[in-house]
Amino acid sequence: MIRVAIVDDQALVRQGIASLLSLTSGFTLAWQESDGHGALNKLKQQPVDVLLLDVRMPNMDGIELLTRLRQHDSHTRVVMLTTFDEPELFIEAMQRGANGFLLKDIDSDKLASALSQVHEGQTLAEPVLLGQLTKAQLATFADPNIEPLNERELSIVKLMAAGYTNKEIASAVFLAEGTVKNHVSVILAKLNTKDRTRAVLKALSAGLLGD
């Protein structure tokens, strides 16, 4: 059972996500809080596997809470939630150590999939956010140490950029899921990261995925 906590200053949002989780097997809602200060105190008493964290909150916002968590070597997986499709917030959250970044209009199936992926150690981001990044913003992820990708690897990283899971990629390119997983491992090594989202960002910054 994956233990989840929700931190959002809007009660209706918390209630809505809590309702979605209650209908989804494999998850349990540990607690809810309305701001970062309350969440920090709760985490000391009741650690969770995944923290769903609003970006914009009074008193202590999501970015500041994330920063404090990472300063104390917290390994809690953090998924940022926002109604604002602002790429600069996405970049800041990723640089501060977020494991995912989702828009609040996510549906129940996508939320469950996202929480499972993050819990398993993957990272994720809404494809719409990736598509909004400017060249200057992408430049912050440039890496001179990446290696060239072959044609198959490029086709797979493009699907990663579109938000496909390994299972969905396997179906799209007619390969076994295990084979796709091996390809993804090679892609991450070539792009000098252990992080799928940062792999996509590095590929975008290097112009590997086209315009």
MIZAFI-412407 format. One record per residue: residue number from 1; residue in three letters; x, y, z of N, C-alpha, C in turn. Coordinates in steps of 0.2 Angstrom, whole numbers. Atoms other than C-alpha are relative to their C-alpha. Layout:
   pos   code    n.c1    n.c2    n.c3   ca.c1   ca.c2   ca.c3    c.c1    c.c2    c.c3
   NUM    ala       X       Y       Z       X       Y       Z       X       Y       Z
...
//
This chain:
   pos   code    n.c1    n.c2    n.c3   ca.c1   ca.c2   ca.c3    c.c1    c.c2    c.c3
     1    met       4      -6       0       0       0       0       4       6       0
     2    ile      -4      -6       0       7      17      -5      -3       5       4
     3    arg       3      -5      -4       5      30       8       1       7      -3
     4    val       0      -6       3       0      47       1      -2       6       5
     5    ala       2      -5      -4      -1      64       9      -2       6      -5
     6    ile       1      -6       5      -9      80       1       1       6       4
     7    val      -1      -7      -3      -4      98       5      -2       5      -5
     8    asp       3      -5       4     -15     111      -3      -4       5       4
     9    asp       4      -5      -4     -23     127       3      -7       0      -2
    10    gln       7       1       2     -39     123      -6      -3      -6       2
    11    ala       4       5      -3     -51     112       4      -3      -5      -6
    12    leu       3       3       5     -60     107     -12       5      -5      -4
    13    val      -5       4       4     -44     101     -21       2      -6       4
    14    arg      -2       5      -4     -39      91      -6      -5      -6       0
    15    gln       5       5       0     -56      83      -5      -1      -4      -6
    16    gly       1       4       6     -57      79     -23       6      -5      -1
    17    ile      -5       4       0     -40      71     -23      -1      -6       5
    18    ala       1       5      -5     -44      61      -7      -6      -5      -3
    19    ser       5       4       3     -60      55     -16       3      -5      -5
    20    leu      -3       4       5     -50      49     -31       4      -6       3
    21    leu      -4       5      -3     -38      40     -20      -4      -6       3
    22    ser       4       5      -4     -52      31     -10      -3      -5      -5
    23    leu       3       4       5     -58      24     -26       5      -4      -4
    24    thr      -5       3       4     -41      18     -32       4      -5       5
    25    ser      -3       5      -4     -34       1     -25       8       2       0
    26    gly      -7       0       0     -16       1     -19       3       7       4
    27    phe      -2      -7      -3     -16      19     -11      -4       1       7
    28    thr       3      -2      -6     -20      25       7       2       7       1
    29    leu      -1      -7      -1     -22      43      11       2       1       8
    30    ala      -3       0      -7     -11      46      27      -3       6       4
    31    trp       3      -6      -3     -16      64      30       0       6      -5
    32    gln       1      -6       4     -20      81      23       3       6       4
    33    glu      -1      -7      -3     -13      99      27      -1       5      -5
    34    ser       1      -6       5     -16     116      20       6       5      -1
    35    asp      -6      -4       1       1     124      21       7      -4       1
    36    gly      -7       4      -1      20     119      21       2      -1       7
    37    his      -2       0      -7      22     123      40      -3      -7       3
    38    gly       3       6      -3       9     110      45       2      -7      -3
    39    ala      -3       7       3      16      97      32       6      -2       3
    40    leu      -6       2      -3      33      98      39      -1      -3       7
    41    asn       1       4      -7      27      94      57      -3      -6      -1
    42    lys       3       7       1      16      80      50       5      -5      -2
    43    leu      -5       5       2      30      72      41       4      -2       5
    44    lys      -4       3      -5      40      71      56      -3      -5       4
    45    gln       4       5      -4      26      61      65      -2      -6      -4
    46    gln       3       5       4      19      52      50       3       0      -7
    47    pro      -3       0       7      31      49      35      -4      -3      -5
    48    val       4       3       5      23      45      19       5      -2      -6
    49    asp      -4       2       6      29      37       2       0       6      -5
    50    val       0      -5       5      23      51      -9      -4       6       2
    51    leu       3      -6      -3      19      69      -5      -3       4      -7
    52    leu       3      -4       5       6      78     -17       0       7       3
    53    leu      -1      -6      -3      11      96     -15      -2       6      -5
    54    asp       2      -6       4       3     112     -21       6       5      -1
    55    val      -6      -5       1      15     125     -29      -1       6       4
    56    arg       2      -7      -3       6     141     -23      -4      -1       6
    57    met       3       0      -6       1     142      -5       2       6       4
    58    pro      -2      -6      -4       1     156       8       5      -3       6
    59    asn      -4       2      -6      13     155      23       7      -3      -2
    60    met      -6       4       3      25     142      15      -2      -3      -6
    61    asp       2       3       6      23     138      -3       3      -7      -1
    62    gly      -3       7       1      27     121     -11       7       0      -2
    63    ile      -7       0       2      44     126     -18       4       1       6
    64    glu      -4      -1      -6      50     132      -1      -1      -7       4
    65    leu       1       6      -3      43     116       7       5      -5      -3
    66    leu      -5       5       4      52     105      -6       7       2       2
    67    thr      -7      -2      -1      68     115      -3       2      -2       7
    68    arg      -1       2      -7      67     112      16       1      -8       0
    69    leu      -1       7       0      64      94      13       6      -3      -2
    70    arg      -7       3       3      79      91       2       6       2       4
    71    gln      -6      -2      -4      90     101      13       1      -4       6
    72    his      -1       4      -6      87      89      27       0      -8      -3
    73    asp      -1       7       3      90      74      15      -6      -4       0
    74    ser       6       4       1      72      69      14       0      -4      -6
    75    his       1       4       6      69      55       2      -7      -1      -2
    76    thr       7       1       2      51      57       2      -1       2      -8
    77    arg       1      -2       7      45      57     -16      -6       5       0
    78    val       4      -6       1      37      73     -21      -3       2      -7
    79    val       3      -2       7      24      77     -35      -3       7       1
    80    met       3      -6      -1      20      95     -37      -6       1      -4
    81    leu       7      -1       4       2     100     -42      -1       8      -1
    82    thr       2      -7       2      -3     117     -50      -5       0      -5
    83    thr       5      -2       6     -17     125     -60       4       4      -5
    84    phe      -4      -5       4      -3     136     -68       4      -4      -4
    85    asp      -4       3       4       5     129     -83       6       5      -2
    86    glu      -5      -5       1      20     140     -81       7      -4       0
    87    pro      -6       4       1      36     132     -87       6       2       5
    88    glu      -5      -2      -5      47     142     -75      -1      -3       7
    89    leu       1       4      -6      39     134     -60       2      -7      -1
    90    phe      -2       7       2      42     117     -68       7      -1       1
    91    ile      -7       0       0      60     121     -70       3       0       7
    92    glu      -2      -1      -7      62     127     -52      -1      -6       4
    93    ala       2       6      -4      53     112     -45       5      -5      -1
    94    met      -5       5       1      64     100     -54       7       1       2
    95    gln      -7      -2      -3      80     109     -49       0       0       7
    96    arg       0       0      -7      74     109     -31      -1      -7       2
    97    gly       0       7      -2      72      90     -32      -7      -3       0
    98    ala       6       3       1      54      87     -37       0      -7      -4
    99    asn       0       7       4      50      69     -43      -5       0      -6
   100    gly       5      -1       5      35      75     -53      -3       6       0
   101    phe       3      -7       0      25      90     -59      -6      -1      -4
   102    leu       6       1       4       7      88     -64      -5       6       1
   103    leu       6      -5       0      -8     100     -68      -6      -3       4
   104    lys       6       2      -5     -23      99     -56      -6      -3      -4
   105    asp       6       3       4     -35      94     -70       1      -8      -1
   106    ile      -2       7       2     -27      76     -70      -6      -4       2
   107    asp       6       4      -2     -40      62     -70       3      -6       5
   108    ser      -2       5      -5     -40      47     -58       5      -5      -2
   109    asp      -4       6       2     -32      34     -69       7       3      -1
   110    lys      -7      -3       1     -17      46     -74       3       2       7
   111    leu      -3      -1      -7     -15      51     -55       2      -6       3
   112    ala      -2       6      -3     -14      33     -50       6      -2      -3
   113    ser      -6       2       4      -2      29     -64       6       5       2
   114    ala      -6      -5      -2       9      45     -59       3      -2       7
   115    leu      -2       2      -6       9      40     -41       4      -6       0
   116    ser      -3       7       1      14      22     -45       7       1      -3
   117    gln      -6      -1       3      28      28     -56       5       3       4
   118    val      -4      -3      -5      35      40     -44       2      -4       6
   119    his      -1       4      -6      34      28     -30       6      -5      -2
   120    glu      -4       4       3      44      16     -41       7       3      -1
   121    gly      -6      -4       2      58      29     -43       1       4      -6
   122    gln       0      -3       6      53      36     -59      -1       8       1
   123    thr       2      -7       0      51      55     -63      -5       1      -6
   124    leu       5      -1       5      37      62     -73      -2       8      -1
   125    ala       2      -7       1      31      79     -80      -5       0      -6
   126    glu       5       0       6      16      84     -91       3       2      -6
   127    pro      -3      -2       6      21      84    -109      -1       7      -2
   128    val       2      -7       2      12     101    -111       5       5       3
   129    leu      -5      -5      -3      25     109     -99       7      -1      -4
   130    leu      -7       1       4      40     101    -109      -1       4      -6
   131    gly       1      -3       7      33     108    -125       0       8       1
   132    gln       0      -7       0      32     126    -118       7       3       2
   133    leu      -6      -2      -2      50     127    -113       4       4      -5
   134    thr      -3      -3       5      60     140    -122       7      -3       0
   135    lys      -7       2       1      78     137    -129       4       2       6
   136    ala      -4      -3      -5      85     148    -115      -1      -4       7
   137    gln       1       4      -6      76     138    -101       3      -7      -1
   138    leu      -3       7       1      81     121    -109       8       0       1
   139    ala      -7      -1      -1      99     128    -109       3      -2       7
   140    thr      -3       2      -7     100     125     -90       1      -7       1
   141    phe      -1       7      -1      99     107     -93       5      -3      -5
   142    ala      -5       2       5     113     106    -107       5      -4       4
   143    asp      -5       4      -3     126      93    -104       5      -2      -6
   144    pro      -5       1       6     142      92    -115       2      -8       0
   145    asn      -3       7      -1     145      74    -109      -5      -6      -3
   146    ile       4       5       2     130      65    -117       2      -3      -7
   147    glu      -2       4       6     132      52    -131      -6       0      -5
   148    pro       5       0       5     123      51    -147      -5      -6       1
   149    leu       5       5       0     107      41    -148      -1      -3      -7
   150    asn       2       3       6     103      28    -162      -7       1      -2
   151    glu       7      -2       2      87      29    -172      -5      -3       5
   152    arg       5       4      -4      78      16    -161      -1       4       7
   153    glu       0      -4      -6      83      26    -145      -3       7      -1
   154    leu       3      -6       2      78      42    -153      -8       0       0
   155    ser       8       1       0      60      35    -156      -3      -1       7
   156    ile       2       2      -7      59      29    -138       0       6       4
   157    val      -1      -6      -5      65      45    -130      -6       6      -3
   158    lys       5      -5       2      52      55    -141      -7      -2       3
   159    leu       6       2      -3      38      44    -134       1       1       8
   160    met      -1      -2      -7      46      47    -116      -2       7       1
   161    ala       1      -7       0      44      65    -120      -8       2       0
   162    ala       8      -1       1      25      63    -124      -3      -3       6
   163    gly       3       2      -6      23      55    -107      -2      -8       0
   164    tyr       1       8       0      22      36    -112       4      -3       5
   165    thr      -4       5      -5      26      23     -99       3      -5      -4
   166    asn      -4       6       4      37       8    -104      -5      -4      -3
   167    lys       5       4       3      21      -2    -107      -3       3      -6
   168    glu       3      -4       6      14      11    -119       5       0      -5
   169    ile      -5      -1       6      30      13    -128       1      -7      -3
   170    ala      -1       7       3      32      -6    -130      -6      -1      -5
   171    ser       5       1       4      15      -6    -138       0       4      -6
   172    ala      -1      -5       5      19       9    -149       5      -2      -5
   173    val      -5       2       4      35       2    -156       1      -8      -1
   174    phe       1       7       1      30     -17    -156       6      -3       3
   175    leu      -5       3      -4      43     -22    -143      -2      -3       6
   176    ala       1       2      -7      43     -32    -127       1       5       5
   177    glu      -1      -6      -5      41     -21    -112       7      -1       3
   178    gly      -6       1      -3      57     -29    -105       6       3      -4
   179    thr      -4      -3       5      66     -24    -121       0       8       0
   180    val       0      -7      -1      60      -6    -119       3       2       6
   181    lys      -4      -2      -7      66      -5    -101       7       0      -1
   182    asn      -7       0       1      83     -10    -107       2       6      -4
   183    his      -2      -6       4      83       3    -121       0       6       4
   184    val       1      -6      -4      77      16    -108       7       1       5
   185    ser      -6       0      -4      92      11     -97       6       3      -3
   186    val      -5      -3       4     104      14    -111       0       7      -1
   187    ile       1      -7       1      96      30    -115       2       5       6
   188    leu      -2      -3      -6      98      36     -97       8       1       1
   189    ala      -7       0      -1     116      31     -97       4       5      -5
   190    lys      -3      -5       5     120      40    -114      -1       7       2
   191    leu       2      -7      -1     111      56    -108       3       2       7
   192    asn      -3      -2      -7     121      55     -91      -5       2       5
   193    thr       5      -1      -6     106      54     -79      -3      -7       2
   194    lys       4       5      -3      96      42     -69      -7       1       0
   195    asp       7      -3       0      80      52     -72      -3       1      -7
   196    arg       4       0       6      68      50     -86      -1       7      -3
   197    thr       2      -7       2      62      68     -86       6       4      -2
   198    arg      -7      -4       2      80      75     -86       3      -3      -6
   199    ala      -2       3       7      84      63    -100      -3       4      -6
   200    val       4      -3       5      70      71    -110       3       7      -1
   201    leu      -2      -7       0      76      88    -105       7       1      -3
   202    lys      -7       0       3      94      85    -110      -1      -1      -7
   203    ala       1       1       8      88      78    -127      -3       6      -3
   204    leu       2      -6       3      78      93    -130       5       6       0
   205    ser      -5      -6       0      92     105    -125       5      -1      -5
   206    ala      -5       1       5     103      96    -137      -3       0      -7
   207    gly       3       0       6      91      97    -151      -1      -7      -3
   208    leu       1       7       3      89      78    -153      -7      -2      -2
   209    leu       7       2       2      70      78    -154      -3       5      -5
   210    gly       3      -4       6      68      91    -168      -3       6       3
   211    asp       3      -7      -2      59     108    -167      -6      -1       4
//
